[in-house]
Amino acid sequence: MGGNRYIGLCLVNELARNGHEVTVMNSHDVPLPTGVRRLHGDRQQPGVLRAVLEPHRDEFDAVFDNTAYEVKDLEPMVEMFAGRLQHFVFTSSSAVYRRSFVQPVRETFRTHDPADPDPRKSYGVNKVQCEQYLRWVRAENGLPATILRVSHTLGPRSPVVTRDPIFFRRLELGRPILVPGDGFAFVHLIHVNDVARLMVALLGNPVVVGETYTVAGTEVTSILGAVEMMARAVGVRPEIVHVPMDRARRCQPPLIHWGEAVTGGVVLGVDKALRDIDWVPEFGLESGYQDSYDWFAAGGRDLYQYDFAGDDDVLAEMG
C-alpha cells in the first residue's frame, strides 16, 4: 500500500531488485520498476479499497501497509487478507513512545495512552491504536503481523518540504538556519533506503512474525549536528542563529521539523532489530545527507515550494 514516493517507493525498488513479484495500490502514478503491477485507487474514498483489492486478495504472500494511519484504515485490510497471507507488515512510528528519562528508548517502553485527546499527539496516538488493533487481531485469528516503529527519516523524495529540502535550500541561498536553544538535543534518524532494506529482510523470517521493532540508524546526532552535516553536503558553512527556547516554542509553524528540538532529545534502541533481522544500515548520517542532497541538486529542489516568512518574522523580532 503506497509505493509512489519516499519509503514506499524505496520499498518497491528494493523488492523488485530482490526478484519479488510486486503489486502496488495508490492514487498517484509514478515511474515504477519494470514488471511492477499498479492498481489505482484512493483508500480514503469509501468502498475503493475493497473494490480494487478484493478481486486480488488470494494473489499475495505478503502485504506492506505504509499508508494506514487510523484503525479504520486497517479494518478492511484485515477483513480481506486474514487467513490468506504469510506476512502483514504495518509501518508505525517512533512517535508512539512517551517521553522517557531513560535512553535508549526500547520496544518495551511506554507508549501513549490510546485515549489521549491531546491533538499535538494525534499522529502517535492513532498509531498506538493501530498497533493495539493488530495485536488484538493476531490474538483472535493469528494474523502474521509485524509492526515497525520507524524513526525520523532522511533521504531523497521527502513528501514534506520541512525535512531535508528546506534546509538544503536555505543553505544554497545563504539564508540563516534558525536553531532552538543550543541545538544539542539528540535526533535519531535513518535513511529511507535502509528502512526499505529492513522491510524486505523481514520476508521469510519466522522470528519477526508477531513482533514489534524500532527502526532507526546506528548513528545519532544533535539538531546542530544534523544542520552541520547538511551544510557539508551542500558544500557551505552554515550561518546558525540560536533562537531562545521560549520564543522557539511559540513558533507556528515550528522552526525545525523535529519536535525533539523543543521537547528534548531521544535516542532509540535498535538492538532487537539488529539481533533478529539480517540487516544493518548501509548509510551513515553524513553519507545519507550527501545522498539526499545529490538527488536534491539533480532536480529534486524544483519539486517543492519554499516559504521563509516564519524565519524572517523571528529574525526581525530578534533584531
N, C-alpha and C positions, 0 to 999 in steps of 0.2 A: 504494500500500500504506500503510495507516494512514488518515489523513484524519478522525479523530474527535476530535482535540484538538491544541492548540498549533501547531507548524509545519505538520503535515499538514492540519489544519482551515483554517488560513490559506491554504494552497495550494489546497485545494478551492474556497474562496470566490473566490480570485483567478482561478483557471481559469474558473470559472463566470461571473465578472464580465467576462472577456475573450471570452466566447462559445464556449468549448470544450465539447464533449460529455464529461462526466466520469463515471467509474465508480470507486467506492472499494471496497476489501475490508478489513474489520476485524471485530473481535469485540464492539464496544460501540456500540450505537445512539445517535446524537446527531442533533439537527436539522441538516439539510443544505439547501443552496440548491435551489430548485425545479428539477426536471429532472435532478438528480444521481442516478445509479443506485447502489444499495448492494448489495454481495454480502457475505453474512455468513460469517465463518469465522475461526478462530484458527490462524494459520500455524504456531504451535508444536506443534499437535497432529498426529501422524503421518498423512499422507495427505490432510489437509484442503486444503492449498494446491492440489494438483493437482485434487482433486475439484471445488473451487469455480471455479478459473480455467481449467482446460484446455478446457472447452466454449466459452470466450470468447476463446481465445488469438489468433484471427485478427481480432479486432474493434478492436484498439488500434493507434494510431500511435506512442504514447509511453507509457512506464511510469516512474513516480516511485516508487522504493523507499525509504521513510523508516523502515522498521522491520526492516531487516536488520542484525544485529549480529555474525554469525559467517558463515563461508563456507557452512556447511550451510543457512543461510537463503537464500543466493543461488543455490545449485546448482539447485534445481528451477525457479527463475525463469529462469535461463539456458537450461535444457533446454526449457522451454516456449516461450520467446519468441525465441531466437536465430534470425536469418533472417526474422523477422516484424515487426520494429519499425524505425521511423525513428530512435528515440532511447530510450535507457535511462539514467535519471538515478539515481545512488546517493548517498544522504546519508551522508557520512562525517563526520569531526570533526577540529577542530584539535588534539584530544588525540593525534593520530598523531605529532605533532612531538616530537623530543627537545628538551631544554633547550638554549638557544643563547646564547653570549656576544654574538652579533651580532643586532641588531634593525634593521628589522623582519624577522620570520621569513617566508620566501617559500616557494613551492611546491617549489623545488629543494632546500630544506634537508633535513637528515637526519630520517628518521622512526625510530620504534622498531624494534628487531630483532624480526621476526615470531616468533621463538622465545623471546623474553624471558619467563621464568616468573614474574616479579615480579607478584603479584596486585594490587598497587596500580596497575599499568599495564594491567591486563587489558582494559579498555574500549578504550583506544587501540591496544593490540597487536592485538586482534581486528579493529578497523577497518583496520589495516595489512594484515592477512591478506586481508580482503575486497577491498581495493584491488588487491593483487597478483593475486588470483584474477581480477578483472575485466580487468586488463591482459593476463593470460595468455589469457583467453577472446577478447579483442579480437584478439590476435595470431593465434589459431588460426582464428577464424571471422568476424572483422570486426564483432563486436558494437559497435553505435554508442553507446558508453557515455561519460558524463561523470561525473566524481567531484567532489563538493562537500565541502570540509572546513569545516564550519560552526563558528564560534567560539561562545563563551558567548552566550546569548540572554537577552533581557528581553521583557516584554510580557504581555498577558492570557493566562489559562488555562494557567499553568505546570503541568506534570504533577507537579512536586515542590514541596512547601511551602518548601524551603530556598532557593529563588531569591527573587524579589521578595516573595512573600506573607508570609513570616515577618518580614521586615524591616518591611513596612508595618504588621503587627500589633503588633510591638514598639513602633514609633513611635506608633501610635494609643493604646497603653496607657501610654505614658510610660516604658517599660522602657529600661534602658541598652542600648546597642549595643556588643558586645564586639568589638574590632578587634585582630588580632595585630600586635604591634610598633607601628611608627609609622603603618602603613596606607598607606605611599607606593608599594607595589608596584602596577605597572600591571595593569589588566584590560581586555581588548578585547572589547566587547560589540556585539550587533546586535539590532535589534527583529525579532520573528518575522515581522511583515508584510513587512519588507524582504527577509528570506530568501525568502519565498513569491514576491515580485515578481521577484527574480532567477531563481528556478526557472522561472517562466512565460516570462521573457525568453529562456531557452535555446531554446525551441521554434522550429524553422525557421531556426536559426542554424548553418550548417555548420561555422563556425570552432571551435565548442566541442566538437564530437564528438571523442572520444579524449583530451580534455584534463582536467586537474585544476585546480580553483580553490579558493583560500581565500576564504571568505565571512565578512566582518566589516564593521562600520561604518567610517565615515571619521573618527570621533572616538574618542579614547582617554581613559580616566580612571584614577585610582588607586582602591584599595579605599575609602579615606577619601572620595574624591570621589563615588563611587557612593552611599555612605551619605548624604552631604550632599544629593545630588540627590533621593534617595528621600524624605528629610525635607522638602525643599522641596515635593515633590509632595503630601505629606500635609498640609503647612502647619504644621509644628512645627520646633523646634530640637532636634537630636539630643543626647542625653547619651551621649558616647562614652567608653568605658573602654578604655584601651590595655593589652592583656594581654602580659606578657613573652613573647618569641618561644619560649623554651624550654618555657614552660608551654603556649602555644598549640599547639605541635607535638604535644603529648601528648593533646590533647583528642579524644575519640571520643564522639559524632560531632564533626566539625570545627566550630570556631566560625563559620566563613564557608564558604559553598558553594564559592567559587572557590579552587582549590588554589594559585593564584598568591599568595594571602595569606601562605602559609608557605614556598613554594618559590621565589618570585621572579617578578617581573612579565614579561609577554610582550606584545609589540606585533606584530601580524600585517600583512604586506604584502598589500594588495588591489588593487594597480595592474594586475595581469593581468586581474582580473575587470572593472575599470573600462574597460580597453582593449578587451576582446573582446566584452563584453555590453552591450546597450543598457539600461543600468541605473545608477542612483545611489540611495543610500538616501534615503528621504523623512523618516525620523526621525533627529533628533539624540538625544543621551543625555537631555537634560532633557525634551524633548517625548516621548521614548519612555517615560520613567518616569512622566510625567504621564498618558499614555495607559494605562499599566498600572495605575496607582492608580485612575483613573476607573472602570475595569472592576471592580477590587477593591472599591471603595466602593459600587458599584451592586449588589453581591450576591456578588461573587466570594469575599469573605472567608469566607462561610458554607460554601464547598466544601472547606475544609481543617480539619485538626486541628493544634493548636499545642502544642508541648512545649518549655517553657523550663527544664526541670530542669537541663540541661547548663549553661546560663547561670548559674543560681542556684548550682550547685556551684562554678564558677570564682569567682564573686563572693564566696562565703563563704570560699573558700580565700585570696583576696586580702585579705580583711578590709575 
